[in-house]
Each structure stands twice: as structure tokens, then as C-alpha cells.
Amino acid sequence: MKSLNSSGEINKEAHLANGILVVDDDPLICELIQDVLETAEIRSRTTTDSQKASILIQQEKFDAVFLDVRMPEPDGITLARQIRASALNRTTPIAMITGESDRHLLTKLFDAGATFVLFKPIDRHRLLRLLRVSEGVIQREARQFQRVKVACKVSLQMGQEQSLGRTLDMSLNGAMVCVDKIFPIGSVIQVALELAHRKAPLSGTARVVRVVGADCMGLHFENAPPEHARKMQEFLLPLILAIETDLRTPAHSVV
């Protein structure tokens, strides 16, 4: 993501991993928000179909979601609740879009899981101001899912079936693995990760959220114990921060 200074200018910063999802039944609003996000070099995906959005939030991880409140069912409040109940986007920042300032409605929005409220009419200045305010929150969320290319031995178990292989990349919340046996999407499996040679593996539970080809699966770690999470952070955060440092370092041309 490109960070924005107080005047709305863009500073070089780490790019969001998966971008922002914008859901509004008004295509002009979607286009306006997408255009402003593009000027800040933030990737976005838009849809005017809230039913399609309901499927997307269950299947893909987003770094933030913009939701219009008043839409055909499911409306923005329903979608916000679905996001907070989802496996992938439970902690994703949500910006609710509304033209109403009724106190009861605002309370309802935050109760449903809103992180921010963006009031209509939407203009470039107002949206950039929201991005400045929400930048830290969005980046912390993106960092949780920042994938690092790293190969670690992995053992997977579901019932009596076992699968062995290596990670292709990992994040604090999941991993892409290449293994000798894949399990169906939605399967809950036991995972043992060998982060360092001859060290005791980290054991925990994961859900299969993606299958690629005949031997690769995307895993989302679930209910990780505090000690597991701490060791994963100690292992991955230095690698994630190194990537962010590289992205912030300007390239020097040689003449």
C-alpha cells in the first residue's frame, strides 16, 4: 500500500496483498472509489451484486471491504455480519458507506462489525482522509496474511490418512503446501510444521481453503494456541519486515 501524507500525497509503502473489495449497487460509486484507490496505488475489486460479494468473502481474503449499507439483500449490515463470521475475513477492516447519520443506525453498523463509516456524498478528499485514518489498521491486517516464500517440512493428518510434503509459502494465518496427497476443500486437518531442522514441529489445526492442481493446497490455520502463534511470529515476522523494507527502498538507476 502507498501511504498518504497529510496533504493526500502518496509515499512509497508496501502494497496490499489482496486489495480492497468494494460492494455497492450503484456502479458510479464503485467506479469513483476504485479510481481514488488506484491513484493511491491500492488494488481493488468492485461488484454491484451483493450476493456475489457474499460468496467472495467466503472464498477470498481481502485487506479491507467497503460496503454500501442500503442494497438488495443481503444488504451491507448482513454482509458485515457474514464477514465477521467468516474464516478468512473475520478480522478484515470494514468501511460502511451510508448517507444517513441517524445515531441508531450508526450503532447498528458498529454492532454488525463496522470498523469505519464513510458518509455520502463521497468525494476524493473524504475518501483519501479515510484511507489515511485506516492505513495502519489495514496494513496490520495485510501483514497477517503477507505470504513469504519458505520451504518447511509439513505433515498433514485427517483421520487415518496422512500427507507429507513442504510449504511453498507461509503467512501468520496459513500456508500453501505441496504434498503427496490432497484433501477436499473445507476439510479440517491436523498440521505439523517443522520450522527449523531438528526442532520439535508446531502442531495445530487448519482448514483446507484452496486446492491447486493435483498436489497443492491452501491452508488456513484455526484456533492456534498462543504459544504456536508466538513461534510463528518469531519465525515469519523478520522475513515479512525484510520484504516491506525492500518495497520501501527506492530503486536506483545506473547511468
C-alpha positions as CSV (number, residue, x, y, z in Angstrom):
1,M,0.0,0.0,0.0
2,K,1.1,3.5,-0.6
3,S,1.0,5.7,2.5
4,L,-0.7,9.1,2.3
5,N,0.7,12.2,4.0
6,S,-1.4,15.0,5.4
7,S,-1.8,16.7,2.1
8,G,-3.0,13.5,0.4
9,E,0.3,12.9,-1.5
10,I,1.5,9.3,-1.9
11,N,4.6,7.9,-0.2
12,K,6.1,4.6,-1.2
13,E,4.9,1.8,1.0
14,A,4.3,-1.9,0.9
15,H,1.4,-2.9,-1.4
16,L,-1.7,-4.5,0.0
17,A,-1.5,-8.3,-0.6
18,N,-5.0,-8.9,-2.0
19,G,-6.5,-5.4,-2.3
20,I,-9.9,-4.0,-1.2
21,L,-13.3,-5.3,-2.1
22,V,-15.9,-2.6,-2.9
23,V,-19.6,-3.6,-2.8
24,D,-22.2,-1.0,-3.9
25,D,-25.3,-1.4,-6.1
26,D,-24.5,1.9,-7.7
27,P,-21.9,1.3,-10.3
28,L,-20.9,5.0,-10.3
29,I,-19.9,4.8,-6.6
30,C,-17.9,1.6,-7.3
31,E,-16.1,3.4,-10.1
32,L,-15.4,6.5,-8.0
33,I,-13.9,4.6,-5.1
34,Q,-11.9,2.4,-7.4
35,D,-10.5,5.4,-9.3
36,V,-9.4,7.0,-6.0
37,L,-7.9,3.8,-4.7
38,E,-5.9,3.4,-8.0
39,T,-4.4,6.9,-7.5
40,A,-3.1,5.6,-4.2
41,E,-1.8,2.5,-6.0
42,I,-4.2,0.3,-4.0
43,R,-5.6,-2.7,-5.8
44,S,-9.4,-3.1,-5.6
45,R,-12.2,-5.3,-6.9
46,T,-15.7,-4.0,-7.3
47,T,-19.1,-5.6,-7.6
48,T,-22.7,-4.3,-7.6
49,D,-24.0,-7.7,-6.8
50,S,-24.2,-8.2,-3.0
51,Q,-25.0,-11.9,-3.5
52,K,-21.8,-12.3,-5.4
53,A,-20.0,-10.4,-2.6
54,S,-21.4,-12.9,-0.1
55,I,-19.6,-15.7,-2.0
56,L,-16.4,-13.8,-2.4
57,I,-15.9,-13.0,1.3
58,Q,-16.1,-16.8,2.0
59,Q,-13.6,-17.7,-0.7
60,E,-11.0,-15.0,-0.8
61,K,-9.1,-12.9,1.7
62,F,-9.3,-9.1,1.3
63,D,-7.3,-6.4,3.2
64,A,-10.4,-4.3,3.6
65,V,-14.0,-4.3,2.5
66,F,-16.2,-1.2,1.6
67,L,-19.9,-2.0,1.9
68,D,-22.9,0.2,1.0
69,V,-25.5,-0.1,3.7
70,R,-28.6,0.1,1.6
71,M,-28.6,-2.7,-1.0
72,P,-30.9,-5.5,-2.1
73,E,-30.5,-8.5,0.2
74,P,-28.0,-9.2,1.5
75,D,-27.6,-5.6,2.5
76,G,-24.4,-4.1,3.9
77,I,-25.3,-4.9,7.5
78,T,-25.9,-8.6,6.6
79,L,-22.7,-8.7,4.7
80,A,-20.8,-7.2,7.6
81,R,-22.1,-9.9,9.9
82,Q,-21.1,-12.6,7.3
83,I,-17.6,-11.1,7.2
84,R,-17.3,-11.3,10.9
85,A,-18.4,-14.9,10.9
86,S,-16.2,-15.9,8.0
87,A,-13.0,-17.9,8.4
88,L,-10.9,-15.8,6.0
89,N,-12.1,-12.2,6.7
90,R,-13.2,-12.3,10.3
91,T,-10.7,-9.6,11.3
92,T,-10.8,-7.7,8.0
93,P,-11.4,-3.9,8.4
94,I,-14.9,-2.9,7.1
95,A,-15.9,0.6,5.9
96,M,-19.6,1.0,5.8
97,I,-21.0,3.5,3.2
98,T,-24.1,5.5,4.1
99,G,-25.8,8.8,3.5
100,E,-27.6,8.6,6.9
101,S,-26.3,10.0,10.2
102,D,-29.0,8.5,12.5
103,R,-27.4,7.5,15.8
104,H,-29.4,4.3,16.0
105,L,-28.2,3.2,12.5
106,L,-24.6,4.0,13.4
107,T,-24.8,1.9,16.5
108,K,-26.3,-0.9,14.4
109,L,-23.4,-0.6,11.9
110,F,-20.7,-0.9,14.6
111,D,-22.6,-3.7,16.3
112,A,-22.5,-5.6,12.9
113,G,-18.8,-5.2,12.7
114,A,-18.0,-1.9,11.0
115,T,-14.5,-0.5,11.6
116,F,-15.2,2.8,9.9
117,V,-18.1,4.7,8.4
118,L,-17.8,6.6,5.1
119,F,-20.6,9.2,4.6
120,K,-22.1,10.2,1.3
121,P,-21.7,12.2,-0.8
122,I,-18.3,10.5,-1.4
123,D,-15.6,12.7,-2.9
124,R,-11.8,12.2,-3.4
125,H,-10.9,14.3,-0.3
126,R,-13.2,12.4,2.1
127,L,-12.1,9.0,0.8
128,L,-8.3,9.9,1.0
129,R,-8.9,11.1,4.5
130,L,-10.5,7.8,5.4
131,L,-7.5,5.9,3.9
132,R,-5.1,8.0,6.0
133,V,-7.0,7.2,9.1
134,S,-7.4,3.5,8.3
135,E,-4.0,2.9,6.8
136,G,-2.4,1.4,10.0
137,V,-5.3,-0.9,10.6
138,I,-5.3,-2.2,7.0
139,Q,-1.6,-2.7,7.0
140,R,-1.7,-4.7,10.2
141,E,-4.4,-6.9,8.7
142,A,-2.4,-7.3,5.5
143,R,0.7,-8.2,7.4
144,Q,-1.2,-11.2,9.0
145,F,-1.7,-12.6,5.5
146,Q,1.6,-11.5,3.9
147,R,3.0,-14.6,2.3
148,V,6.6,-15.4,2.4
149,K,8.3,-18.0,0.2
150,V,9.7,-20.5,2.6
151,A,10.1,-24.3,2.4
152,C,9.4,-26.2,5.6
153,K,8.6,-29.8,6.1
154,V,4.9,-30.4,6.8
155,S,2.9,-33.4,7.8
156,L,-0.9,-33.4,7.5
157,Q,-3.3,-35.8,9.1
158,M,-7.1,-36.4,8.6
159,G,-8.4,-39.4,10.4
160,Q,-6.2,-42.3,9.3
161,E,-5.0,-40.5,6.2
162,Q,-1.6,-38.8,6.2
163,S,0.0,-36.5,3.7
164,L,3.7,-35.3,3.6
165,G,5.4,-32.5,1.8
166,R,6.7,-29.0,2.1
167,T,5.4,-25.5,2.3
168,L,5.6,-23.3,-0.8
169,D,4.8,-20.1,1.1
170,M,3.5,-19.2,4.6
171,S,1.8,-16.4,6.4
172,L,0.9,-15.9,10.0
173,N,-2.5,-17.3,9.3
174,G,-1.9,-20.0,6.7
175,A,0.3,-21.7,4.2
176,M,0.3,-23.1,0.6
177,V,1.7,-26.6,0.7
178,C,2.8,-29.1,-1.9
179,V,2.1,-32.6,-0.6
180,D,1.7,-36.2,-1.8
181,K,-2.0,-36.3,-1.0
182,I,-4.6,-33.5,-1.1
183,F,-7.8,-33.3,1.0
184,P,-11.1,-31.8,-0.1
185,I,-11.8,-28.0,0.3
186,G,-13.4,-27.5,3.7
187,S,-11.6,-30.4,5.4
188,V,-10.3,-29.8,8.9
189,I,-6.9,-31.4,9.3
190,Q,-4.1,-31.7,11.8
191,V,-0.8,-30.0,10.8
192,A,2.7,-30.4,12.0
193,L,5.2,-27.8,10.7
194,E,9.0,-28.2,11.1
195,L,10.1,-24.6,11.2
196,A,13.8,-25.4,11.9
197,H,15.9,-28.6,11.4
198,R,15.7,-31.0,14.3
199,K,13.3,-28.7,16.3
200,A,10.0,-30.0,17.6
201,P,7.3,-29.3,15.0
202,L,4.5,-26.9,15.6
203,S,1.2,-28.8,15.8
204,G,-2.2,-27.3,15.2
205,T,-5.4,-27.4,13.2
206,A,-6.0,-26.0,9.7
207,R,-8.8,-25.9,7.2
208,V,-8.3,-26.6,3.5
209,V,-9.5,-23.4,1.7
210,R,-8.0,-23.9,-1.7
211,V,-6.8,-26.8,-4.0
212,V,-4.4,-26.1,-6.9
213,G,-3.6,-28.8,-9.3
214,A,-3.1,-32.4,-8.1
215,D,-0.7,-31.7,-5.2
216,C,-1.1,-28.2,-3.8
217,M,-3.4,-27.0,-1.1
218,G,-4.0,-23.6,0.6
219,L,-4.4,-24.0,4.4
220,H,-5.9,-21.5,6.9
221,F,-4.7,-22.1,10.5
222,E,-7.5,-22.3,13.0
223,N,-7.6,-21.8,16.8
224,A,-3.9,-21.6,17.1
225,P,-2.7,-21.8,20.7
226,P,-0.8,-18.7,22.0
227,E,2.5,-20.5,22.0
228,H,2.0,-21.6,18.5
229,A,1.2,-18.1,17.3
230,R,4.2,-16.7,19.1
231,K,6.6,-19.1,17.5
232,M,5.1,-18.4,14.1
233,Q,5.5,-14.7,14.6
234,E,9.1,-15.1,15.7
235,F,9.8,-17.2,12.6
236,L,7.9,-15.2,10.0
237,L,7.9,-11.5,11.1
238,P,11.6,-10.9,10.3
239,L,11.0,-12.2,6.8
240,I,7.9,-10.1,6.4
241,L,9.6,-7.0,7.6
242,A,12.5,-7.6,5.2
243,I,10.1,-7.8,2.3
244,E,8.5,-4.5,3.4
245,T,11.9,-2.9,3.8
246,D,12.8,-3.9,0.2
247,L,9.5,-2.5,-1.1
248,R,10.1,0.8,0.7
249,T,13.7,1.1,-0.7
250,P,13.7,3.1,-3.9
251,A,15.4,1.6,-6.9
252,H,18.5,3.5,-8.1
253,S,19.1,3.6,-11.8
254,V,22.6,3.3,-13.1
255,V,23.6,5.6,-15.9
